[in-house]
Amino acid sequence: MNPHPISAVLADVDGTLVTKEKLLTPRAIDAVNRLRDRGVVFTICSSRSPRALTRLVEPLRLTMPMAAFNGGVIVLPDLSVLDERAIPDYVVPAIVEAILGHGVEVWIYTATGWYVRSSEGARVARETFTSQSEPTVVTTFDTVAGGVIKIVGVSEDRDRIAACEAALQTTFGTQVSAARSQPYYLDVTHPTANKGTVIDRLSRYLKIPPQAIATIGDQPTDAMMFSRSGLSIAMGNASDDVRRQATHVTTSHDDEGFANAVDQFILPQAHPAGTDVMKATGQLHRLGQSLWLDNITRDLLTTGTLQHYIDDLSVTGLTSNPTIFEQAIKNSPGYDSAITTRLAAGSAGESLFFDSRSRTSPAPLTSFGRSTTAPTASTGGCRSKCHRSWRTTRPAPSPRPEAFSRPPIVRT
């Protein structure tokens, strides 16, 4: 029993999430929804191409990055590529020759293409149905120049596939990752493009420790992620060797094995991943996008609203301009007392404006923990804009040091 709470689930697709007919059952869909309701992240890792995964996006309401080609390509649900790891060009011809030498047919995948030597080859029709895409038929793979993400050995002779797997592992060692994704498929990818490294990459992306990730699958490629995750579940249709490497074993993919695993092993240990992980704004932040709020008021600062935006919505900066500040003064009583005091002291016009604004600015600087001297789109901070005419006709009055110890950025 894994003592660590589970905040994320990474599932294989074929032989695990879908039935033998490549269908999602209502119970499987409901299981994913219940994980989401408990705040648990759910995503998939498959030997399929990115396009073949899109059929699962809508019914499962997927929003997180998905690993295709066993991790050779990481894509968002809209198929925009986050990470791509191609097999070194120099080794591709030798791999193709070695697979063909074992009497096994070869398919080649790039990030956007699927190449075969014959449309009548073994399992080509089945893959066409699954991926909803047609292969490009070539007479030689020499025409596929660079960017090869996955090479697949295909044969209905399972012993031949197993022998080819062992030979490639011996011959090419750490130059590639070679493992069966199905008894009839041998997948060859970049050495760091395997389901084990997907766990590490998902952990870094979500800021969730591997011990808090549950994995579920049925093939030797899935066993690679079993050893990296805190909780692992083998399908009942998995081989004895794969089942031995998992923490638990569920029923088969044709007997609601995925849904049963969620109910029996995962939900009892479910723990919310946190709003920053689940919300789209948090995902944008992890993708390197900085979210700035084009607004600043004293109420925003004094009521805890800004801190809520920072903690729960990944806001990293504030920006303001005279129009926004004028509206803040006009529509909020938060400035009345300070303005009255400054007016009585003889402050007026631009001097009153900049003095009021400078007294508002230190609070967000403390919240963001950054200096205003050099905020950027990626780091965040606090920016204050002034009208262009104030820069060209006369200098803006400097805030008093005791009111604003760091100089404001003036951006037009």
Number of C-alpha atoms within 10 A of each C-alpha: 9 15 10 16 20 27 28 29 23 25 23 27 23 23 24 27 27 20 20 13 10 14 14 17 16 11 14 21 17 14 20 22 17 15 22 17 11 14 19 24 25 24 20 22 28 26 26 21 25 26 19 18 23 18 13 18 17 10 14 17 15 18 18 20 23 28 31 27 28 32 29 31 23 24 21 17 20 12 15 11 15 13 12 19 20 20 24 16 12 9 12 21 11 13 20 20 11 17 22 15 11 15 15 22 20 24 22 23 21 22 20 11 16 20 22 20 17 16 16 9 14 16 15 17 13 10 15 15 13 19 17 13 14 15 20 13 14 14 10 10 17 10 9 15 10 14 16 23 27 33 26 25 27 26 20 14 12 15 12 16 25 16 11 24 22 12 16 19 16 11 13 14 12 12 15 22 22 28 25 21 24 19 18 21 25 27 24 30 27 23 18 19 26 29 28 20 17 23 25 16 15 21 18 13 14 20 13 18 18 23 18 22 28 30 27 33 33 29 25 21 25 29 24 19 30 26 17 20 25 21 28 29 28 31 27 23 21 22 14 10 11 23 23 13 18 23 20 18 23 23 18 20 24 18 14 21 27 33 23 18 21 23 14 12 21 25 18 11 18 21 19 18 21 16 15 19 25 20 14 15 19 22 20 14 18 17 11 11 16 19 22 19 14 13 15 23 22 20 15 16 16 12 10 10 12 25 18 13 16 17 14 17 21 25 22 24 28 21 18 19 19 15 12 16 18 12 13 19 19 12 11 12 11 15 18 12 10 14 18 11 11 16 13 10 9 9 15 14 8 12 16 17 17 19 21 19 24 21 16 18 23 18 16 20 18 11 16 19 12 17 16 19 13 13 15 13 13 14 15 22 25 28 23 21 16 17 13 11 10 11 13 9 8 8 9 14 12 13 19 14 10 8 15 18 11 17 14 20 16 14 14 11
